[in-house]
Each structure stands twice: as C-alpha cells, then as structure tokens.
Amino acid sequence: MPRFGSIKRRELIHYLRSLGFEGPYSGTRHQFMVKGEIVLWVPNPHQGDIGKELLSRILKQAKIDREVWEEL
C-alpha cells in the first residue's frame, strides 16, 4: 500500500495504472494518462520524487480519494 507522501514517478504511474488509467502518452510538454474523460498530466521524470503537495493535486485531478490511494 502506498503511503500518502513522497513517491517516485515510476511508482505513481504503476498505481495509477492499477486504478484504471492508461498511458503515459507523450504530450507537448508533459506526458499524460487517461481514464474515461479524465486526462491527467504526469510530472517530468527528471525533477526527482513527487512531493506530498503535488501528489495531493494529482489525486484531486484524478478524482481519487486519499483513502482509496492508501488501500492499493
């Protein structure tokens, strides 16, 4: 189960795929993942771990509750 905190980009993509997202696909500046009508931009890989605040914003855009995230 992922804890709600800093996470590596590769792990974020793995968990998003387990929640039904497809991708990542190449965009103009960032890669993105898709689930139905939700398009979720994924941070660039060269910027280090994804912090707690950015993870919170990503999960909000993906419409994933913190409880659901921590149950994976």
C-alpha positions in Angstrom: 0.0 0.0 0.0 1.4 3.4 -0.9 1.5 5.8 1.9 0.4 9.4 1.3 3.7 11.2 0.9 6.7 11.5 -1.5 6.6 8.9 -4.3 8.8 8.1 -7.2 7.3 8.9 -10.7 7.5 5.2 -11.7 5.5 4.1 -8.7 2.9 6.8 -9.3 2.4 5.5 -12.8 2.2 1.9 -11.6 -0.5 2.8 -9.0 -2.5 4.9 -11.5 -2.5 2.0 -13.9 -3.8 -0.3 -11.2 -6.7 2.2 -10.8 -7.6 2.0 -14.5 -5.6 4.8 -16.1 -3.9 4.2 -19.4 -0.6 5.6 -20.6 1.5 7.6 -20.1 1.3 9.1 -23.6 3.5 11.8 -25.0 2.2 15.3 -24.8 3.7 18.7 -25.8 5.5 19.3 -22.5 4.4 16.6 -20.2 3.2 13.0 -20.5 -0.4 12.3 -19.6 -2.6 9.4 -18.6 -6.2 8.8 -19.4 -9.2 7.2 -17.7 -12.5 7.8 -19.5 -12.8 11.5 -19.8 -10.2 12.3 -17.2 -6.8 13.5 -18.6 -4.1 13.6 -16.0 -0.7 15.3 -16.6 2.2 13.4 -15.2 5.3 15.3 -13.9 8.5 15.1 -15.9 10.9 12.3 -14.8 14.0 14.5 -14.3 12.6 16.5 -11.4 13.1 13.9 -8.6 10.4 12.5 -6.4 6.9 13.8 -6.4 6.2 15.5 -3.1 3.2 15.3 -0.9 1.6 18.5 -2.1 1.9 17.6 -5.8 0.6 14.1 -5.1 -2.4 15.7 -3.4 -3.1 17.8 -6.5 -2.6 14.9 -8.9 -5.0 12.7 -6.9 -7.6 15.5 -6.8 -7.4 15.9 -10.6 -7.7 12.1 -11.0 -10.7 12.1 -8.6 -9.1 9.6 -6.3 -9.7 9.8 -2.5 -6.8 9.6 -0.2 -8.4 6.5 1.5 -8.6 4.7 -1.9 -5.0 5.6 -2.6 -3.8 4.2 0.6 -5.8 0.9 0.2 -3.9 0.0 -3.0 
